[in-house]
Amino acid sequence: MWPSVLAAAGGIYTLSLALLELDVSVGYTIWTGVGGVGTVIMGANLFKEKITLTRLLSFAAIISGAVILRQTSI
């Protein structure tokens, strides 16, 4: 249980640091996007789940969405 608590606390702390420089909409989008993509990658590595074309396109949509949000908030 403690590794999960430390990971959650570390994630919230780093998000709060990022929000000092980023808008909330951009910071939260990036935070959830990295978590989602990271979960799929870990699932593929640990549990041998397949990364399909649909998943790759979804990754691209998440990443491009975060980049576009960041560019429009400058």
N, CA and C of each residue as an Amber inpcrd file, in Angstrom:
protein
   222
   0.8070000  -1.1930000   0.0000000   0.0000000   0.0000000   0.0000000
   0.8580000   1.2680000   0.0000000   1.9640000   1.2750000   0.7250000
   2.7680000   2.4810000   0.8390000   3.3790000   2.9450000  -0.4750000
   3.8180000   2.0500000  -1.3530000   4.3020000   2.5480000  -2.6520000
   3.2180000   3.3000000  -3.4280000   1.9730000   2.8310000  -3.3270000
   0.8720000   3.5150000  -4.0140000   0.6190000   4.8930000  -3.4130000
   0.6770000   4.9750000  -2.0980000   0.4750000   6.2590000  -1.4220000
   1.5870000   7.2340000  -1.8040000   2.8260000   6.7610000  -1.8180000
   3.9580000   7.6180000  -2.1990000   3.8620000   8.0520000  -3.6540000
   3.4510000   7.1470000  -4.5370000   3.3070000   7.4930000  -5.9510000
   2.2180000   8.5460000  -6.1450000   1.1000000   8.3840000  -5.4560000
   0.0110000   9.3570000  -5.5690000   0.4490000  10.7170000  -5.0350000
   1.1090000  10.7260000  -3.8820000   1.5670000  11.9880000  -3.3000000
   2.6010000  12.6570000  -4.2070000   3.5080000  11.8650000  -4.7590000
   4.5120000  12.4170000  -5.6720000   3.8800000  12.9680000  -6.9410000
   2.8670000  12.2790000  -7.4480000   2.1820000  12.7490000  -8.6470000
   1.4540000  14.0620000  -8.4110000   0.7810000  14.1560000  -7.2950000
   0.0610000  15.3920000  -6.9720000   1.0460000  16.5390000  -6.7320000
   2.1580000  16.2350000  -6.0870000   3.1660000  17.2610000  -5.8500000
   3.7550000  17.7770000  -7.1580000   4.1180000  16.8690000  -8.0570000
   4.6920000  17.3170000  -9.3290000   3.6600000  18.0530000 -10.1770000
   2.3870000  17.6460000 -10.1040000   1.3440000  18.3900000 -10.8050000
   1.2440000  19.8060000 -10.2470000   1.3060000  19.9460000  -8.9340000
   1.2160000  21.2830000  -8.3430000   2.3980000  22.1560000  -8.7720000
   3.5820000  21.5700000  -8.9280000   4.7340000  22.3320000  -9.4150000
   4.5250000  22.7580000 -10.8660000   3.9880000  21.8510000 -11.6850000
   3.7460000  22.1760000 -13.0930000   2.7090000  23.2890000 -13.2260000
   1.7300000  23.2990000 -12.3310000   0.6710000  24.3090000 -12.4160000
   1.1550000  25.7050000 -12.0450000   2.3650000  25.8060000 -11.5120000
   2.9440000  27.1290000 -11.2870000   3.2620000  27.8120000 -12.6140000
   3.5290000  27.0180000 -13.6590000   3.8910000  27.5490000 -14.9730000
   2.8060000  27.3690000 -16.0260000   1.9360000  26.3740000 -15.8570000
   0.9350000  26.0300000 -16.8680000  -0.4690000  26.4000000 -16.3950000
  -1.3540000  26.5850000 -17.3660000  -2.7710000  26.7120000 -17.0260000
  -3.2670000  25.3740000 -16.4940000  -4.3080000  25.4080000 -15.6810000
  -4.8570000  24.1800000 -15.1090000  -5.3270000  23.2320000 -16.2100000
  -5.9780000  23.7630000 -17.2440000  -6.4910000  22.9030000 -18.3140000
  -5.3610000  22.1490000 -19.0120000  -4.2600000  22.8120000 -19.2700000
  -3.1270000  22.1750000 -19.9400000  -2.4380000  21.1920000 -18.9990000
  -2.1770000  21.6140000 -17.7720000  -1.4820000  20.7480000 -16.8150000
  -2.2460000  19.4730000 -16.5180000  -3.5500000  19.5980000 -16.3060000
  -4.3490000  18.4180000 -15.9950000  -4.4600000  17.4900000 -17.2000000
  -4.5900000  18.0700000 -18.3980000  -4.6470000  17.2500000 -19.6120000
  -3.3650000  16.4490000 -19.7930000  -2.2410000  17.0920000 -19.6090000
  -0.9580000  16.3930000 -19.7390000  -0.8250000  15.3280000 -18.6570000
  -1.2120000  15.6490000 -17.4340000  -1.0930000  14.7110000 -16.3120000
  -1.9250000  13.4580000 -16.5570000  -3.1770000  13.6400000 -16.9720000
  -4.0210000  12.4710000 -17.2230000  -3.5980000  11.7340000 -18.4740000
  -3.1330000  12.4620000 -19.4850000  -2.6660000  11.8120000 -20.7090000
  -1.4400000  10.9420000 -20.4720000  -0.4920000  11.4600000 -19.7240000
   0.7150000  10.6770000 -19.3980000   0.3340000   9.4470000 -18.5740000
  -0.6030000   9.6200000 -17.6500000  -1.0540000   8.4760000 -16.8520000
  -1.7340000   7.4210000 -17.7090000  -2.5750000   7.8410000 -18.6330000
  -3.2660000   6.8880000 -19.5080000  -2.3250000   6.1620000 -20.4400000
  -1.4490000   6.9030000 -21.0870000  -0.4770000   6.2850000 -21.9970000
   0.4710000   5.3840000 -21.2130000   0.9050000   5.8400000 -20.0570000
   1.7950000   5.0220000 -19.2230000   1.1410000   3.7240000 -18.7780000
  -0.1410000   3.7810000 -18.4680000  -0.8600000   2.5720000 -18.0660000
  -0.9240000   1.5600000 -19.1970000  -1.1890000   2.0340000 -20.3930000
  -1.2570000   1.1240000 -21.5450000   0.1190000   0.5220000 -21.8430000
   1.1550000   1.3360000 -21.7590000   2.5110000   0.8320000 -22.0100000
   2.9150000  -0.1890000 -20.9420000   2.6080000   0.0940000 -19.6950000
   2.9180000  -0.8690000 -18.6350000   2.1070000  -2.1470000 -18.8000000
   0.8470000  -2.0310000 -19.2190000   0.0360000  -3.2190000 -19.4750000
   0.6200000  -4.0630000 -20.5850000   1.1510000  -3.4100000 -21.6080000
   1.7670000  -4.1510000 -22.7130000   3.0500000  -4.8500000 -22.2500000
   3.8220000  -4.1820000 -21.4130000   5.0800000  -4.7720000 -20.9570000
   4.8800000  -5.8440000 -19.8880000   4.0030000  -5.5800000 -18.9300000
   3.8400000  -6.5070000 -17.8120000   2.8810000  -7.6560000 -18.1060000
   1.8040000  -7.3540000 -18.8360000   0.7550000  -8.3510000 -19.0370000
   0.6190000  -8.7980000 -20.4810000   1.5650000  -8.3760000 -21.3260000
   1.6050000  -8.7850000 -22.7380000   0.3250000  -8.4130000 -23.4960000
  -0.2950000  -7.2770000 -23.1150000  -1.4500000  -6.7850000 -23.8560000
  -0.9700000  -6.2380000 -25.1980000  -1.7880000  -6.3810000 -26.2220000
  -1.4070000  -5.9240000 -27.5530000  -1.6550000  -4.4230000 -27.6920000
  -0.7160000  -3.7570000 -28.3480000  -0.9020000  -2.3570000 -28.6950000
  -1.3450000  -2.3330000 -30.1540000  -2.6170000  -2.0370000 -30.3490000
  -3.2110000  -2.0700000 -31.6850000  -3.0940000  -0.7040000 -32.3580000
  -3.4750000  -0.6670000 -33.6170000  -3.4680000   0.5890000 -34.3550000
  -4.4050000   1.6060000 -33.7020000  -5.5260000   1.1410000 -33.2240000
  -6.4730000   2.0410000 -32.5520000  -5.8460000   2.6710000 -31.3140000
  -5.1010000   1.8960000 -30.5620000  -4.4320000   2.4410000 -29.3700000
  -3.3520000   3.4370000 -29.7650000  -2.6050000   3.1350000 -30.8170000
  -1.5780000   4.0650000 -31.2790000  -2.1890000   5.3870000 -31.7400000
  -3.3200000   5.3090000 -32.4450000  -4.0080000   6.5290000 -32.8720000
  -4.5350000   7.3140000 -31.6700000  -4.9640000   6.5970000 -30.6570000
  -5.4260000   7.2530000 -29.4310000  -4.2750000   7.9690000 -28.7270000
  -3.0970000   7.3240000 -28.6830000  -1.9090000   7.9760000 -28.1200000
  -1.6270000   9.2660000 -28.8670000  -1.6620000   9.1930000 -30.1980000
  -1.3840000  10.3690000 -31.0270000  -2.3910000  11.4750000 -30.7540000
  -3.6610000  11.1240000 -30.5710000  -4.6920000  12.1210000 -30.2890000
  -4.4500000  12.7890000 -28.9310000  -4.0710000  12.0040000 -27.9360000
  -3.7980000  12.5570000 -26.6050000  -2.6060000  13.5120000 -26.6610000
  -1.5420000  13.0800000 -27.3060000  -0.3310000  13.8910000 -27.3690000
  -0.5670000  15.1560000 -28.1820000  -1.2100000  15.0200000 -29.3440000
  -1.4510000  16.2040000 -30.1680000  -2.4270000  17.1580000 -29.4770000
  -3.4120000  16.6310000 -28.7680000  -4.3330000  17.4830000 -28.0310000
  -3.6200000  18.2950000 -26.9630000  -2.7080000  17.6660000 -26.2390000
  -1.9550000  18.3750000 -25.2070000  -1.0530000  19.4430000 -25.8180000
  -0.4250000  19.1200000 -26.9360000   0.4440000  20.0920000 -27.6080000
  -0.3780000  21.2860000 -28.1050000  -1.5290000  21.0160000 -28.7100000
  -2.3820000  22.1000000 -29.2100000  -2.8850000  22.9630000 -28.0590000
  -3.2950000  22.3440000 -26.9570000  -3.7310000  23.1300000 -25.7930000
  -2.6160000  24.0340000 -25.2970000  -1.4160000  23.4990000 -25.2400000
  -0.2760000  24.2900000 -24.7580000   0.0140000  25.4550000 -25.7060000
  -0.0330000  25.1930000 -26.9970000   0.2630000  26.2460000 -27.9640000
  -0.7900000  27.3580000 -27.9390000  -2.0190000  27.0080000 -27.6850000
  -3.0750000  28.0250000 -27.6770000  -3.1340000  28.7950000 -26.3640000
  -2.4210000  28.3340000 -25.3480000  -2.4580000  29.0350000 -24.0590000
  -1.2560000  29.9670000 -23.8680000  -0.3880000  30.0510000 -24.8620000
   0.8050000  30.9090000 -24.7480000   0.4110000  32.3550000 -24.9520000
